[in-house]
């Protein structure tokens, strides 16, 4: 899934009021997130979860290499990092007791059963529901790494899965019978229509449910970026010193 590049905004990051997670833009009152130190995977996850509505401050390298991971090392830093990696690798290879590499096999099941823990409800009232299927894109091809969520009536995700390379997924639910009436399967992928299937018609044991994604209208890009300040390092160091001094002052006054 690709995240559209944000539009340029001429607001000055340094003139914005600091806030948790970023700074407040005085023009639109939105929180502008500092993405300049984040990896692309982190940026992508945040924008996916917010349906690409988070404005941010990006470095020039991030904007020039949009959609790609930008290395934080250059020159001697890159050499040092490479040397450290080689030393670590050689150390691991010479150890007979090295921990075996763990590989993640898809489909991955993501569960949050804080409301449906088996030890907190009467076993005789519960049913085991297995849901499996395949997600296809608009071209009829398997759609990998797609998130399928099980949401309740309060729009809280209680379980879910991520499709494998062949678009397959698998979800295992243990819940009360009456809860099926309030749950739904949902796919919200950027650039596609939302797919929703109610679980009220599902039955205990195995249920097969495929999804055929439909391209939605290209969303209007309403997310912006502010340029990285030229003297940012100097300003940020000063702000950190001021913050530490304030923390020490508050600690002394307790």
NORQUI-V262956 format. One record per pair of residues at least 12 apart in sequence whose C-alpha atoms are under 7 Angstrom apart, sorted by the first residue. I is the first residue (numbers start at 1). GAP is how many residues later the second one is. D is the distance in whole Angstrom. If there is no record, write none. Layout:
i->(I;I)
gap->(GAP;GAP)
d->(D;D)
This chain:
i->(3;5;6;6;6;6;7;7;7;8;8;8;9;9;9;10;11;12;13;13;21;22;32;32;32;33;33;33;34;34;34;35;35;35;36;36;36;39;40;40;40;48;51;52;53;53;54;55;55;55;56;56;56;57;57;57;57;58;58;58;59;106;106;107;107;107;107;107;107;107;108;108;108;109;109;109;109;109;110;110;110;111;111;111;112;112;113;113;116;116;125;125;126;126;126;126;127;127;127;127;127;128;128;128;128;128;129;129;129;129;129;129;129;130;130;130;130;130;130;131;131;131;131;131;131;131;132;132;132;132;132;132;133;133;133;133;133;133;134;134;134;134;134;135;135;135;135;135;136;136;136;136;137;137;138;138;138;138;142;142;143;143;144;144;144;144;144;145;145;145;146;146;147;147;147;147;148;148;148;148;148;148;149;149;149;149;150;150;150;150;151;151;151;152;152;152;153;153;180;180;181;181;183;183;184;184;184;184;185;185;185;191;191;191;192;192;192;192;193;193;193;193)
gap->(41;61;215;217;218;219;216;217;218;216;217;218;215;216;217;216;215;214;213;216;12;12;23;24;25;22;23;24;22;23;24;21;22;23;21;22;23;30;27;28;29;142;139;171;169;170;169;168;169;170;168;169;170;168;169;170;171;167;169;170;169;57;58;54;55;56;57;61;62;63;53;54;55;51;52;53;61;62;49;50;51;47;48;49;46;47;45;46;58;59;51;52;48;49;50;51;47;48;49;50;77;45;46;47;76;77;43;44;45;74;75;76;77;41;42;43;75;76;77;39;40;41;75;76;77;78;37;38;39;75;76;77;35;36;37;75;76;77;33;34;35;76;77;32;33;75;76;77;31;75;76;77;75;76;74;75;76;77;24;25;23;24;19;20;21;22;23;17;18;19;16;17;14;15;16;40;12;13;14;37;38;39;12;36;37;38;33;34;35;36;32;33;34;30;31;32;29;30;19;20;18;19;15;16;12;13;14;15;12;13;14;24;25;27;21;22;23;24;20;21;22;23)
d->(7;7;7;5;5;6;6;5;6;6;5;6;6;6;5;6;6;7;7;7;6;5;5;5;7;6;4;6;6;5;7;6;6;5;6;5;5;6;7;6;5;7;7;7;7;5;6;5;5;6;7;5;6;5;5;6;6;7;7;6;5;7;4;7;6;5;4;6;5;7;6;5;7;6;4;6;7;6;6;5;5;7;4;6;5;5;6;7;7;6;6;7;6;5;4;6;6;6;6;6;6;6;5;7;6;6;6;5;6;7;5;5;6;6;5;6;6;5;6;6;5;6;6;5;6;7;6;4;6;6;5;6;6;6;7;5;5;5;5;4;6;5;6;5;6;6;5;6;7;6;5;6;6;5;7;6;5;6;5;5;7;5;5;5;5;6;5;5;5;6;5;5;6;5;7;6;5;5;6;7;6;5;7;6;5;7;7;6;5;6;6;6;7;6;5;7;5;6;6;5;7;5;6;6;7;5;4;5;5;6;7;6;5;6;6;6;4;5;7;6;6;5)
